[in-house]
Each structure stands twice: as C-alpha cells, then as structure tokens.
Amino acid sequence: MNDNIANRIQCPFYVAHNSGTGNNITITCERIKTNMGFNVKNKLFFANQKQRLDFMELFCMDAKTCQNCPYYEVIYNNKYREC
C-alpha cells in the first residue's frame, strides 16, 4: 500500500486498498453488517487506478466529504443508529 495514500485517509470505515491490475483495483471498507455468520467483506472494485484514486480523494481522504459516501452512510447508520 502506498504510505502517502494511507497517511491521507480520513474515513473511519476504510480498511485497505489494493493497487493491483485488472479486477484487483479495490478499496475495502468495514462490513455493512457484522455477525451474519459469513466472512463477507465490503469491497469496491474499480476499472483502473485513476478511478480508484479519484473515489478515494473524494470520499476517503476528505473528512468533510467522507460522510457523503454511500458506503459511509450505510455503515455509520448500521453501527450507530439508535435502537
């Protein structure tokens, strides 16, 4: 993982990203729902590294806009919604 990118992450639900090739250009976020009895991951796939970096700059690296990410909203609501 590129340390420069990792140091800029602001989203609390970010887990990792992969700078691979082909279908392996990804961002992994926390699970949307936990304790389902399955090892399900919340992984976003991108067509290329530029798309992934653009998404990360918009949602993962900016504390002001990360809350606009659709994955952030769902994970946040699942973890912190009032019962």
N, C-alpha and C positions, 0 to 999 in steps of 0.2 A: 504494500500500500504506500502511496506517495505521502510522506510525512507532511509536506506542505499542505496537501488537501486535508489530511487528518487533523492538523492543528487548527484549521479554519471551521471545522464542523461545529454548529451551534444547536442543532436539533437534538433533544434529549432522547429521541427514539431511534436514532441512527445506530446501526450495529457495525456495518462494514461495507466496503465496495470492492469490486473486482475489476481490474483493468485488462482483462483478457481480450480475446478476439472472438469474432463470430457471435454466437449466442451466449457468450460468457462475459458480457459487459453489463454489470449489475450493481445495484445498491440493495443491501439487506437492512430492513428496519425491524424493530421489535415485532413480535407477533401481535396481530389484531386481537386475538382471543387466546388466552392461555388455558392450560389444564383441560384440554379437549381429549387427551389420551392419544394424541398423534403428535409426531415430531414435524409439525407444519411450520414453514418459515415464510415470512413476508418478504419476497424478493422481487424487485423491479428489474426488468430486462430492457436494454436499450439497443438500438440498431448500430450505434457507433459511440466512440468515446466522447465526441463533442456533444452529442445529445445528453449523455450521462452527466458530463461536466456542467452543461447548461442547467439541467434539472437540479444538480447539487448546489450550484451557485444561487439559484432562485429559492430553493426550499431548505436545503441542509446547512448552508453556510451563512445565512442571514437570520439572525434572531428575530427580526421584525417581520419577516415574511414566512418563516417556517410554519407558523400557525395556519397559513393559507394552504398548506399541502393537504391534499385529501387524505393521505395516509396518517398524517399527524392528527388530524381532526378525529378520525375513527379510533385510533389507538388511544388518544387522550380521553375521549368520551368513554371508552371501554374501561380504562383504568381508574378514572376519577369521577365518573358520573355519580350523582347522589342516588342512593337506593331508597 
